[in-house]
Amino acid sequence: MAVRIKLPGGTLKMKVYRELRDRERERRVPVLKMGSLYFIWWSNRQRPSKDERRG
């Protein structure tokens, strides 16, 4: 289960590899790997991709 932390300017997400979306796996958004966890920064200024809009 992903953990989401809303912050000013965006959202910090914490996930394991199998939960990553294509954009996150391809590192089109900032991603930091620590052990088996991935920390992903989704800025409010980024446009959501097609898969993000579907839910």
N, C-alpha and C positions, 0 to 999 in steps of 0.2 A: 504494500500500500504506500502510495506516494504521500510525502508530507509537504504541505504548501504553507509558506510563511509570507503573508502580504506585507510589503514594505513600501515606503514612499518611493515611487519611481518604477515599481515592478514587483515581481513575485520570485522568491527563492524556493526552488523545489528540490527535494531529496528523494532519490529513487534508486532501485536496483536495476541492473542492465535490462532485464526482460520487460520492464515497465517503460523504457525509453521510447519516445516517438522517433520517426525517421529523421526529423530535423535535429533532434538531440543527438542521435547516433552519428549523424554526418557532421556534427559540430557546427551547424549553422547558427547556433545560439551558444553563448558562453557556457562551457561544461568543465567541471573540475572533478576528477576521480580521486577518492580517498578510500583505499581498501576496496570493499565491494560496493560502496555507495557512490552515487553520482550526484553532484550538486549542480543544478541548472538555474541560470538566471534568465527570466523572461521579463524584459523591459516593457513598460506600458507603451513605449513609443514604437515597438515592433508591431507590424501587421500580422494577425494570425493567418496561418496557411489554411488551405482548403480542409485538411484533416482536423485542424483546431476548431474550425467553424461548425463541423458536423457534430462535435461533442465527443 
